[in-house]
Each structure stands twice: as C-alpha cells, then as structure tokens.
Amino acid sequence: MPDPNPDSPAAPPDAVCLAVEKAFDVLGRKWTGLIIRQLCDGPRHFCDVERGVPAVSARMLTERLKELEAAGIVTRTVDVGTPVRTTYALTRKGEALIPVMRGIEQWARAWSGP
C-alpha cells in the first residue's frame, strides 16, 4: 500500500503537488487565513471573529467557517442559553496551522512594505 504521507521520501512528486494543491484549495480562499488567525489564540464566539475581521460580511464569515468545519480545521459549538452563542475553535488539525500562520505573519511584517 502506498504511503499516504506526502512528506515521505517515497512519495512521488505528483502526490506532493496534489497535497499542496488541496491545502491551498482550502486555505487560499479569501478571508480564510484571517479567520484561522483569529482562532489561533483560542476559541472565539462568532461575534468576536466577526470583529477581528471587520471587512468580511456575516454571510461570508458563516460560509468560510462552515468550509473550515467541513475540512476538519474548525469545530463549532452552540452554547445553549439566552442569547444562543456559537463558539468556534481550532481542531488538532487546525492547531497544526498555528506555526504556519505565525510564520506568514512574520513574513508579512518583514516584507509587506512600510
């Protein structure tokens, strides 16, 4: 059985390209990186994520969060009470992106100009 890990020395180059392409299909969508960045510091209510990414509409934020949930990067918990609040958090898969997000943030600060 072939090794499913694209980092494996035995992984063919096209498997690596497909894995990277699949990652960018999810992570490269508009607002996704900023949403993940908001969750890097811990669970957040929907309104807190919305405040952290003020340019995104509530509809688009909801759509992106659903996509991230479907990809296994984010979990969604509905807190019963008045008012009903929805909390989003990174999964283990999502937490694996924290060093990547921190690296992108450092790169952006160093190279995005004045």
BELKA-V100347 format. One line per field, one symbol per residue. psi: psi as a letter, one per 40 degrees, with the letter a starting at -180 (. if undefined). burial: b if it has 24 or more other ideal C-beta (glycine too) atoms within 12 Angstrom, else e. A space follows every 10 residues. Layout:
psi=???
burial=???
This chain:
psi=hiheheehde hidddddddd dddddddeih eddddddded eiiiiddddd ddgdeiiddd dddddddddd eediihhhhh ahihihhiii addddeeddd dddddddddd eea.
burial=eeeeeeeeee eeeeeeeeee eeeeebbeee bbbbbbbbbb eebbbbeebb eebeebeeee beebbebbbe bebbbbeeee eeeeebbbbb eeebeebeee beeeeeeeee eeee
